[in-house]
């Protein structure tokens, strides 16, 4: 039996890559996986729903705002490392896979202490703090973007880290690539129109929704229809404001079948989270990205920049959205040749089954521990 611990949490961008890797691992006989996360974040809900074993530790993040919980952080780290050490000694994993976020820190620290092999997966263009911290201890570091490499050498790095870096791409859960007609039928939209997908992620994005609301008339005038995932906070407001345009717009609080949404779309307007960017690449969908400006280490801007520099996307920073967003979007959809070129560029960023490649590496390392 090969036992694998997957550590990562706090946001979907850390959880869903781990789930994608777990899917590929469980396709092999004699493999068992255990997720480690916190009890009050997305992983505590998603992971058990998907049928995986889940173990919670006490760790929490550091808030940039003044909070009394910040004073507990040293104690939380100490306790979480001890909890992780206990897990290492009782569960005895063959390998630990860290997908980032503060959750992965204590688990990787315990793995170092017990000399358990570590594999790191970094989905953001700018590597997170835990990836950079444990890179010297990892057997392999799987990155999604070529541009990530320079950050490992910014302050100097060992030859071992250089050998460990693997440009693998972003692991994405297995999603079927539906035909466009089937996807449009699912949303009740028309095949003769172009389709814009709007998504601010599972929670939505108020500023992004407001920017789209300002340009809806121009989009409809250009015979565009919209699949609009508003998120829970903004759903009532947007649904009410767009109720007279139901022939052109499908407003959804949350879209379960994102594979259909991506298959139906000709272009997306979205945030720059790692999961969203990975799915854009997976479905070869060009996008105009408005990154969330308060993401840790500004990683959404870095993710978007990686696509922009490849010619696969456009970016408008949120503080400039009021002045630039409508013009950039309308100019883009009015230039079909540019959209086609962006689609070809984003296809070039795709890596064949990154999750499967990482899973195979994990099993190889587990077998050679």
C-alpha positions as a Python dict, from the first residue, in 0.01 Angstrom:
ca = {
    (1, 'X'): (0, 0, 0),
    (2, 'X'): (133, 342, -100),
    (3, 'X'): (14, 617, 135),
    (4, 'X'): (13, 977, 13),
    (5, 'X'): (-63, 1285, 225),
    (6, 'X'): (-189, 1587, 31),
    (7, 'X'): (-150, 1917, 217),
    (8, 'X'): (-299, 2239, 91),
    (9, 'X'): (-597, 2453, 171),
    (10, 'X'): (-752, 2783, 258),
    (11, 'X'): (-870, 2853, -97),
    (12, 'X'): (-988, 2654, -395),
    (13, 'X'): (-664, 2742, -572),
    (14, 'X'): (-479, 2520, -325),
    (15, 'X'): (-747, 2254, -281),
    (16, 'X'): (-853, 2174, -638),
    (17, 'X'): (-501, 2102, -772),
    (18, 'X'): (-462, 1854, -484),
    (19, 'X'): (-798, 1697, -573),
    (20, 'X'): (-689, 1666, -937),
    (21, 'X'): (-370, 1487, -832),
    (22, 'X'): (-567, 1263, -595),
    (23, 'X'): (-801, 1161, -880),
    (24, 'X'): (-507, 1037, -1085),
    (25, 'X'): (-344, 867, -785),
    (26, 'X'): (-660, 677, -699),
    (27, 'X'): (-676, 541, -1054),
    (28, 'X'): (-386, 315, -948),
    (29, 'X'): (-434, 4, -737),
    (30, 'X'): (-286, -3, -388),
    (31, 'X'): (-285, 373, -335),
    (32, 'X'): (-440, 555, -39),
    (33, 'X'): (-461, 932, -2),
    (34, 'X'): (-524, 1150, 301),
    (35, 'X'): (-591, 1522, 282),
    (36, 'X'): (-474, 1758, 555),
    (37, 'X'): (-638, 2098, 595),
    (38, 'X'): (-826, 2314, 842),
    (39, 'X'): (-1176, 2256, 971),
    (40, 'X'): (-1319, 2598, 881),
    (41, 'X'): (-1207, 2644, 519),
    (42, 'X'): (-1321, 2515, 182),
    (43, 'X'): (-1124, 2190, 207),
    (44, 'X'): (-1323, 2073, 511),
    (45, 'X'): (-1638, 2082, 299),
    (46, 'X'): (-1516, 1983, -47),
    (47, 'X'): (-1276, 1699, 34),
    (48, 'X'): (-1516, 1478, 238),
    (49, 'X'): (-1792, 1542, -18),
    (50, 'X'): (-1564, 1392, -282),
    (51, 'X'): (-1512, 1082, -69),
    (52, 'X'): (-1154, 1139, 46),
    (53, 'X'): (-1022, 1099, 399),
    (54, 'X'): (-963, 1432, 570),
    (55, 'X'): (-757, 1530, 875),
    (56, 'X'): (-777, 1881, 1024),
    (57, 'X'): (-495, 2070, 1193),
    (58, 'X'): (-522, 2396, 1389),
    (59, 'X'): (-314, 2626, 1167),
    (60, 'X'): (-459, 2957, 1048),
    (61, 'X'): (-339, 3241, 830),
    (62, 'X'): (-201, 3579, 937),
    (63, 'X'): (-449, 3861, 881),
    (64, 'X'): (-315, 4189, 747),
    (65, 'X'): (-581, 4362, 956),
    (66, 'X'): (-545, 4388, 1332),
    (67, 'X'): (-701, 4077, 1483),
    (68, 'X'): (-649, 3916, 1821),
    (69, 'X'): (-616, 3581, 1644),
    (70, 'X'): (-282, 3699, 1500),
    (71, 'X'): (-131, 3674, 1849),
    (72, 'X'): (-221, 3305, 1855),
    (73, 'X'): (-29, 3232, 1535),
    (74, 'X'): (299, 3115, 1700),
    (75, 'X'): (100, 2877, 1919),
    (76, 'X'): (-105, 2756, 1622),
    (77, 'X'): (213, 2686, 1422),
    (78, 'X'): (369, 2492, 1711),
    (79, 'X'): (55, 2287, 1776),
    (80, 'X'): (1, 2223, 1403),
    (81, 'X'): (357, 2097, 1357),
    (82, 'X'): (305, 1863, 1654),
    (83, 'X'): (-27, 1743, 1506),
    (84, 'X'): (147, 1686, 1173),
    (85, 'X'): (433, 1498, 1340),
    (86, 'X'): (183, 1269, 1508),
    (87, 'X'): (22, 1209, 1169),
    (88, 'X'): (358, 1127, 1009),
    (89, 'X'): (440, 876, 1284),
    (90, 'X'): (99, 705, 1293),
    (91, 'X'): (-11, 718, 927),
    (92, 'X'): (344, 671, 795),
    (93, 'X'): (297, 818, 446),
    (94, 'X'): (539, 727, 170),
    (95, 'X'): (532, 1082, 37),
    (96, 'X'): (382, 1424, 118),
    (97, 'X'): (247, 1646, -160),
    (98, 'X'): (223, 2017, -74),
    (99, 'X'): (-1, 2232, -295),
    (100, 'X'): (51, 2555, -105),
    (101, 'X'): (-122, 2777, 145),
    (102, 'X'): (-42, 2803, 514),
    (103, 'X'): (-181, 2451, 572),
    (104, 'X'): (107, 2293, 384),
    (105, 'X'): (370, 2453, 608),
    (106, 'X'): (336, 2242, 926),
    (107, 'X'): (285, 1923, 724),
    (108, 'X'): (596, 1981, 514),
    (109, 'X'): (790, 2074, 828),
    (110, 'X'): (688, 1743, 986),
    (111, 'X'): (788, 1564, 666),
    (112, 'X'): (1134, 1721, 682),
    (113, 'X'): (1175, 1615, 1047),
    (114, 'X'): (1067, 1256, 974),
    (115, 'X'): (1259, 1246, 642),
    (116, 'X'): (943, 1175, 446),
    (117, 'X'): (987, 1264, 75),
    (118, 'X'): (819, 1590, -32),
    (119, 'X'): (674, 1683, -371),
    (120, 'X'): (559, 2043, -419),
    (121, 'X'): (307, 2169, -671),
    (122, 'X'): (291, 2544, -739),
    (123, 'X'): (-4, 2661, -944),
    (124, 'X'): (56, 3038, -928),
    (125, 'X'): (297, 3225, -1151),
    (126, 'X'): (453, 3381, -841),
    (127, 'X'): (535, 3090, -606),
    (128, 'X'): (377, 3105, -263),
    (129, 'X'): (574, 3143, 59),
    (130, 'X'): (543, 2776, 156),
    (131, 'X'): (668, 2660, -185),
    (132, 'X'): (970, 2887, -164),
    (133, 'X'): (1040, 2788, 197),
    (134, 'X'): (1037, 2413, 139),
    (135, 'X'): (1181, 2409, -213),
    (136, 'X'): (1530, 2308, -88),
    (137, 'X'): (1380, 2001, 82),
    (138, 'X'): (1161, 1881, -206),
    (139, 'X'): (1241, 1590, -435),
    (140, 'X'): (1047, 1763, -713),
    (141, 'X'): (878, 2103, -756),
    (142, 'X'): (612, 2109, -1025),
    (143, 'X'): (537, 2455, -1162),
    (144, 'X'): (266, 2574, -1400),
    (145, 'X'): (447, 2864, -1572),
    (146, 'X'): (793, 2908, -1719),
    (147, 'X'): (797, 3254, -1560),
    (148, 'X'): (792, 3095, -1213),
    (149, 'X'): (1149, 2972, -1241),
    (150, 'X'): (1309, 3311, -1190),
    (151, 'X'): (1155, 3351, -845),
    (152, 'X'): (1339, 3047, -714),
    (153, 'X'): (1668, 3208, -813),
    (154, 'X'): (1590, 3568, -718),
    (155, 'X'): (1786, 3544, -393),
    (156, 'X'): (2010, 3262, -502),
    (157, 'X'): (1925, 2894, -499),
    (158, 'X'): (2095, 2561, -479),
    (159, 'X'): (2173, 2336, -772),
    (160, 'X'): (1937, 2083, -612),
    (161, 'X'): (1640, 2322, -644),
    (162, 'X'): (1734, 2381, -1007),
    (163, 'X'): (1728, 2006, -1074),
    (164, 'X'): (1400, 1966, -885),
    (165, 'X'): (1203, 2219, -1092),
    (166, 'X'): (964, 2063, -1344),
    (167, 'X'): (749, 2266, -1584),
    (168, 'X'): (441, 2046, -1569),
    (169, 'X'): (145, 2282, -1607),
    (170, 'X'): (-158, 2325, -1384),
    (171, 'X'): (-333, 2012, -1257),
    (172, 'X'): (-704, 2028, -1341),
    (173, 'X'): (-976, 1787, -1237),
    (174, 'X'): (-1098, 1564, -1517),
    (175, 'X'): (-1364, 1756, -1706),
    (176, 'X'): (-1518, 1649, -2036),
    (177, 'X'): (-1482, 1887, -2327),
    (178, 'X'): (-1843, 1914, -2439),
    (179, 'X'): (-1942, 2020, -2789),
    (180, 'X'): (-2042, 2386, -2822),
    (181, 'X'): (-2396, 2306, -2936),
    (182, 'X'): (-2455, 2074, -2640),
    (183, 'X'): (-2321, 2335, -2399),
    (184, 'X'): (-2535, 2614, -2543),
    (185, 'X'): (-2845, 2395, -2524),
    (186, 'X'): (-2769, 2333, -2156),
    (187, 'X'): (-2795, 2708, -2091),
    (188, 'X'): (-3079, 2763, -2337),
    (189, 'X'): (-2872, 2995, -2556),
    (190, 'X'): (-2848, 3034, -2933),
    (191, 'X'): (-2577, 2885, -3153),
    (192, 'X'): (-2571, 3178, -3398),
    (193, 'X'): (-2455, 3423, -3131),
    (194, 'X'): (-2112, 3470, -2977),
    (195, 'X'): (-2099, 3396, -2605),
    (196, 'X'): (-1924, 3576, -2320),
    (197, 'X'): (-1860, 3391, -1994),
    (198, 'X'): (-1843, 3612, -1685),
    (199, 'X'): (-1714, 3456, -1364),
    (200, 'X'): (-1560, 3602, -1053),
    (201, 'X'): (-1505, 3258, -904),
    (202, 'X'): (-1734, 3069, -669),
    (203, 'X'): (-1786, 3372, -444),
    (204, 'X'): (-1828, 3618, -728),
    (205, 'X'): (-1671, 3963, -767),
    (206, 'X'): (-1880, 4276, -715),
    (207, 'X'): (-1649, 4508, -908),
    (208, 'X'): (-1634, 4269, -1202),
    (209, 'X'): (-2013, 4234, -1203),
    (210, 'X'): (-2056, 4610, -1197),
    (211, 'X'): (-1814, 4654, -1486),
    (212, 'X'): (-2009, 4404, -1697),
    (213, 'X'): (-2343, 4567, -1608),
    (214, 'X'): (-2214, 4893, -1759),
    (215, 'X'): (-2140, 4731, -2096),
    (216, 'X'): (-2431, 4485, -2132),
    (217, 'X'): (-2621, 4700, -2385),
    (218, 'X'): (-2317, 4727, -2611),
    (219, 'X'): (-2259, 4351, -2593),
    (220, 'X'): (-2617, 4270, -2686),
    (221, 'X'): (-2596, 4525, -2966),
    (222, 'X'): (-2306, 4325, -3106),
    (223, 'X'): (-2517, 4007, -3087),
    (224, 'X'): (-2330, 3867, -2786),
    (225, 'X'): (-2503, 3656, -2523),
    (226, 'X'): (-2379, 3607, -2167),
    (227, 'X'): (-2336, 3325, -1918),
    (228, 'X'): (-2297, 3524, -1598),
    (229, 'X'): (-2192, 3361, -1270),
    (230, 'X'): (-2247, 3638, -1017),
    (231, 'X'): (-2163, 3466, -690),
    (232, 'X'): (-2396, 3459, -393),
    (233, 'X'): (-2343, 3817, -274),
    (234, 'X'): (-2443, 3984, -601),
    (235, 'X'): (-2697, 3738, -740),
    (236, 'X'): (-3021, 3912, -640),
    (237, 'X'): (-2903, 4253, -762),
    (238, 'X'): (-2778, 4130, -1099),
    (239, 'X'): (-3070, 3890, -1159),
    (240, 'X'): (-3319, 4170, -1096),
    (241, 'X'): (-3137, 4422, -1315),
    (242, 'X'): (-3109, 4178, -1610),
    (243, 'X'): (-3453, 4012, -1594),
    (244, 'X'): (-3573, 4187, -1911),
    (245, 'X'): (-3276, 4050, -2110),
    (246, 'X'): (-3334, 3681, -2039),
    (247, 'X'): (-3314, 3595, -2410),
    (248, 'X'): (-2952, 3708, -2410),
    (249, 'X'): (-2833, 3653, -2054),
    (250, 'X'): (-2825, 3354, -1820),
    (251, 'X'): (-2761, 3477, -1467),
    (252, 'X'): (-2646, 3205, -1228),
    (253, 'X'): (-2545, 3226, -863),
    (254, 'X'): (-2309, 2932, -908),
    (255, 'X'): (-2248, 2712, -1212),
    (256, 'X'): (-2205, 2345, -1131),
    (257, 'X'): (-2127, 2248, -1492),
    (258, 'X'): (-1835, 2479, -1561),
    (259, 'X'): (-1727, 2241, -1837),
    (260, 'X'): (-2041, 2346, -2028),
    (261, 'X'): (-1978, 2713, -1951),
    (262, 'X'): (-1625, 2699, -2091),
    (263, 'X'): (-1733, 2495, -2394),
    (264, 'X'): (-2009, 2743, -2479),
    (265, 'X'): (-1793, 3055, -2446),
    (266, 'X'): (-1593, 3241, -2709),
    (267, 'X'): (-1426, 3465, -2452),
    (268, 'X'): (-1424, 3501, -2074),
    (269, 'X'): (-1415, 3794, -1834),
    (270, 'X'): (-1280, 3669, -1504),
    (271, 'X'): (-1049, 3700, -1206),
    (272, 'X'): (-690, 3572, -1213),
    (273, 'X'): (-704, 3293, -956),
    (274, 'X'): (-492, 2987, -1021),
    (275, 'X'): (-786, 2752, -1075),
    (276, 'X'): (-955, 2990, -1319),
    (277, 'X'): (-633, 3042, -1516),
    (278, 'X'): (-571, 2666, -1528),
    (279, 'X'): (-921, 2607, -1662),
    (280, 'X'): (-883, 2881, -1925),
    (281, 'X'): (-572, 2701, -2047),
    (282, 'X'): (-740, 2359, -2031),
    (283, 'X'): (-1031, 2480, -2246),
    (284, 'X'): (-817, 2710, -2468),
    (285, 'X'): (-1039, 3009, -2388),
    (286, 'X'): (-904, 3364, -2436),
    (287, 'X'): (-993, 3609, -2160),
    (288, 'X'): (-994, 3961, -2032),
    (289, 'X'): (-877, 3929, -1671),
    (290, 'X'): (-944, 4172, -1387),
    (291, 'X'): (-724, 4036, -1107),
    (292, 'X'): (-838, 4055, -746),
    (293, 'X'): (-611, 4332, -613),
    (294, 'X'): (-580, 4205, -255),
    (295, 'X'): (-462, 3850, -326),
    (296, 'X'): (-157, 3737, -129),
    (297, 'X'): (170, 3850, -290),
    (298, 'X'): (-40, 3999, -572),
    (299, 'X'): (-43, 3651, -726),
    (300, 'X'): (-355, 3708, -939),
    (301, 'X'): (-179, 3990, -1123),
    (302, 'X'): (123, 3763, -1175),
    (303, 'X'): (-100, 3481, -1306),
    (304, 'X'): (-270, 3717, -1549),
    (305, 'X'): (63, 3864, -1657),
    (306, 'X'): (190, 3516, -1748),
    (307, 'X'): (-101, 3481, -1994),
    (308, 'X'): (-72, 3838, -2121),
    (309, 'X'): (300, 3800, -2195),
    (310, 'X'): (217, 3485, -2391),
    (311, 'X'): (-41, 3673, -2597),
    (312, 'X'): (-323, 3459, -2456),
    (313, 'X'): (-516, 3719, -2255),
    (314, 'X'): (-565, 4086, -2176),
    (315, 'X'): (-550, 4236, -1828),
    (316, 'X'): (-719, 4541, -1679),
    (317, 'X'): (-625, 4627, -1321),
    (318, 'X'): (-924, 4683, -1094),
    (319, 'X'): (-838, 5048, -1006),
    (320, 'X'): (-837, 5124, -1381),
    (321, 'X'): (-1150, 4924, -1465),
    (322, 'X'): (-1388, 5221, -1468),
    (323, 'X'): (-1179, 5396, -1734),
    (324, 'X'): (-1044, 5106, -1940),
    (325, 'X'): (-1258, 4794, -1908),
    (326, 'X'): (-1543, 4869, -2150),
    (327, 'X'): (-1314, 5001, -2420),
    (328, 'X'): (-1072, 4708, -2399),
    (329, 'X'): (-1348, 4448, -2403),
    (330, 'X'): (-1542, 4601, -2693),
    (331, 'X'): (-1224, 4656, -2895),
    (332, 'X'): (-1135, 4290, -2843),
    (333, 'X'): (-1470, 4141, -2945),
    (334, 'X'): (-1479, 4375, -3245),
    (335, 'X'): (-1153, 4219, -3367),
    (336, 'X'): (-1223, 3849, -3433),
    (337, 'X'): (-875, 3792, -3576),
    (338, 'X'): (-722, 3903, -3247),
    (339, 'X'): (-946, 3665, -3053),
    (340, 'X'): (-845, 3381, -3285),
    (341, 'X'): (-478, 3462, -3232),
    (342, 'X'): (-524, 3465, -2853),
    (343, 'X'): (-697, 3127, -2873),
    (344, 'X'): (-398, 2981, -3058),
    (345, 'X'): (-157, 3130, -2805),
    (346, 'X'): (-342, 2986, -2506),
    (347, 'X'): (-349, 2644, -2672),
    (348, 'X'): (30, 2662, -2674),
    (349, 'X'): (34, 2692, -2293),
    (350, 'X'): (-146, 2364, -2243),
    (351, 'X'): (39, 2068, -2091),
    (352, 'X'): (-90, 1715, -2141),
    (353, 'X'): (-257, 1597, -1818),
    (354, 'X'): (-40, 1780, -1565),
    (355, 'X'): (-219, 1606, -1277),
    (356, 'X'): (-139, 1265, -1425),
    (357, 'X'): (228, 1355, -1472),
    (358, 'X'): (254, 1471, -1110),
    (359, 'X'): (75, 1158, -985),
    (360, 'X'): (322, 937, -1172),
    (361, 'X'): (612, 1131, -1018),
    (362, 'X'): (463, 1095, -670),
    (363, 'X'): (430, 718, -712),
    (364, 'X'): (783, 689, -849),
    (365, 'X'): (924, 883, -555),
    (366, 'X'): (712, 683, -308),
    (367, 'X'): (853, 362, -454),
    (368, 'X'): (1213, 484, -424),
    (369, 'X'): (1199, 632, -75),
}
